Amino acid sequence: MKYVHSPVLLDYILSDLVQETDSYYLDCTLGEGGHTEAILNRYQNIKACGLDRDSSVLQIANERLAVFGERFSSFNINFNEAGQLKESGLQFDCALIDLGISVFHYKSSGRGFTFLKDEPLDMRLDSEGTSVEHIINTYSEKELKDIFYKYAEERFTPNIVKRIMQSRIEKPITSSLELATIIENAIPHKFRSRNIHPATKVFQALRIVANNELDNITKGIPQVLSLLKKGGRLGVITFHSIEDRIVKKIFAELNKECLCPPKLPICSCGKVREVKIIGKSIIPTETEIENNPPSRSARLRIVEKL
Ligand SMILES: C[S@@+](CC[C@H](N)C(=O)[O-])C[C@H]1O[C@@H](n2cnc3c(N)ncnc32)[C@H](O)[C@@H]1O
């Protein structure tokens, strides 16, 4: 089996997230298992547990990591429900949330994540999601504009939405290529990038909404932290400035000792500092981007539980 996803920022994960003394690693977004495989190979004393909400990619990882026997286990769950692992008494030394989707999803899932092939317009990672076909064909003009402005920061939103509304009156939009063509035709030639397909940002925005990805970050981080031992590290890799802003804000709040207004003479909020921020955010080197273009927008932030 050939794996199509290369784990991003792997050197930093192996050196700054996982520590020599760690004994149990939690991979909250296992994908094809690239990070986990590298960690299990590097640190012979570590065990790993992987989560993925997508059962098809989880199956690939399970087959790949079966060679590690009892050192590896997995659960087909959303990391926003990771807290439930506490019921089984599980506790971890380090955890990684590598957001978004895997190259597997673009290349092999057949669920319309790509505009390079003609596939059904779905993009759901599990049955909790809302299909993009439903979003595109039933959401109001205002709802679609909000999605494209907010999550794609797409300046040609009015024209794209106008064309979607016109097109769906004639017949529902059901394929990825159909939608990509509508978007492409709505963007004037001189504003199209040579390297990046004009539908890239809108497709990413629709995927984020289809899978409720931003809410998962907000709900999931506290749950994952609750599973870490004191001194355990959590790393989050984002691929979008909106995701990164959310992670940065959550980490900053958890890092604060007090949330009272500055003028209050004594603290009355009862807040305790929960994490320490480890270093600055990390982005891939030019060489990594050259070797693995999907890493180009990655950013890693690490905190340590206090
Ligand atoms: C970027 S890929 C992970 C790649 C992996 N680190 C590797 O090296 O192969 C992200 C994975 O997270 C999964 N995923 C996305 N959101 C999730 C969530 N809320 N809970 C669990 N898994 C999620 C996706 O299905 C996808 O397989």
Ligand as a Chemical Component Dictionary entry (heavy atoms), coordinates in Angstrom:
data_LIG
# 
_chem_comp.id                   LIG 
_chem_comp.type                 NON-POLYMER 
_chem_comp.pdbx_formal_charge   0 
_chem_comp.three_letter_code    LIG 
# 
loop_
_chem_comp_atom.comp_id 
_chem_comp_atom.atom_id 
_chem_comp_atom.alt_atom_id 
_chem_comp_atom.type_symbol 
_chem_comp_atom.charge 
_chem_comp_atom.model_Cartn_x 
_chem_comp_atom.model_Cartn_y 
_chem_comp_atom.model_Cartn_z 
_chem_comp_atom.pdbx_ordinal 
LIG C1  C1  C 0  -3.923  16.389 8.264  1  
LIG S1  S1  S 1  -4.660  14.820 8.449  2  
LIG C2  C2  C 0  -3.593  14.003 9.597  3  
LIG C3  C3  C 0  -2.388  13.418 8.974  4  
LIG C4  C4  C 0  -1.547  12.581 9.920  5  
LIG N1  N1  N 0  -0.993  13.398 10.983 6  
LIG C5  C5  C 0  -0.430  11.861 9.174  7  
LIG O1  O1  O 0  0.739   12.170 9.391  8  
LIG O2  O2  O -1 -0.732  10.958 8.370  9  
LIG C6  C6  C 0  -6.032  15.146 9.453  10 
LIG C7  C7  C 0  -6.876  13.939 9.783  11 
LIG O3  O3  O 0  -7.738  14.332 10.844 12 
LIG C8  C8  C 0  -9.015  13.800 10.663 13 
LIG N2  N2  N 0  -9.919  14.704 11.372 14 
LIG C9  C9  C 0  -10.312 15.943 11.002 15 
LIG N3  N3  N 0  -11.095 16.472 11.946 16 
LIG C10 C10 C 0  -11.180 15.566 12.955 17 
LIG C11 C11 C 0  -11.836 15.537 14.213 18 
LIG N4  N4  N 0  -12.565 16.580 14.631 19 
LIG N5  N5  N 0  -11.695 14.441 14.981 20 
LIG C12 C12 C 0  -10.950 13.379 14.571 21 
LIG N6  N6  N 0  -10.327 13.349 13.371 22 
LIG C13 C13 C 0  -10.426 14.427 12.580 23 
LIG C14 C14 C 0  -9.202  13.728 9.173  24 
LIG O4  O4  O 0  -10.101 12.709 8.820  25 
LIG C15 C15 C 0  -7.782  13.443 8.684  26 
LIG O5  O5  O 0  -7.584  12.069 8.512  27 
# 
loop_
_chem_comp_bond.comp_id 
_chem_comp_bond.atom_id_1 
_chem_comp_bond.atom_id_2 
_chem_comp_bond.value_order 
_chem_comp_bond.pdbx_ordinal 
LIG C1  S1  SING 1  
LIG S1  C2  SING 2  
LIG S1  C6  SING 3  
LIG C2  C3  SING 4  
LIG C3  C4  SING 5  
LIG C4  N1  SING 6  
LIG C4  C5  SING 7  
LIG C5  O1  DOUB 8  
LIG C5  O2  SING 9  
LIG C6  C7  SING 10 
LIG C7  O3  SING 11 
LIG C7  C15 SING 12 
LIG O3  C8  SING 13 
LIG C8  N2  SING 14 
LIG C8  C14 SING 15 
LIG N2  C9  SING 16 
LIG N2  C13 SING 17 
LIG C9  N3  DOUB 18 
LIG N3  C10 SING 19 
LIG C10 C11 SING 20 
LIG C10 C13 DOUB 21 
LIG C11 N4  SING 22 
LIG C11 N5  DOUB 23 
LIG N5  C12 SING 24 
LIG C12 N6  DOUB 25 
LIG N6  C13 SING 26 
LIG C14 O4  SING 27 
LIG C14 C15 SING 28 
LIG C15 O5  SING 29 
# 
